[in-house]
Amino acid sequence: MKPGEGRVRACIERHFHALSAPCGDKLAHVAEIEGACEPDVHRVCAHMGAAEVVACIRPKLNQVGKPCEDALAKIATPLAFLLH
């Protein structure tokens, strides 16, 4: 599949039921974080492309709101990824 224009996301959504439980759980957590942190990303890292957002937000985690902070605190992996 050629990435872009939401094709990968649409494929995952169509086949979510076929994913292993651990994979589905991780994706659900990522979706929760994405939803909770989207306003902060737009506020703190406006006009950034998707590839640049992690680099932008990493040093500014102290500027995110409580919903984003709570979503990130639920799982250690995204925090480790963002902080390293």
Protein Blocks (a to p, Z undefined) as FASTA:
>chain_A
ZZeehlmmmmmmmmmmmpcfklmmmmmmmmmmmmmmmmmmmmmmgoiafklmmmmmmmmm
mmpcfklmmmmmmpmklmmmmmZZ
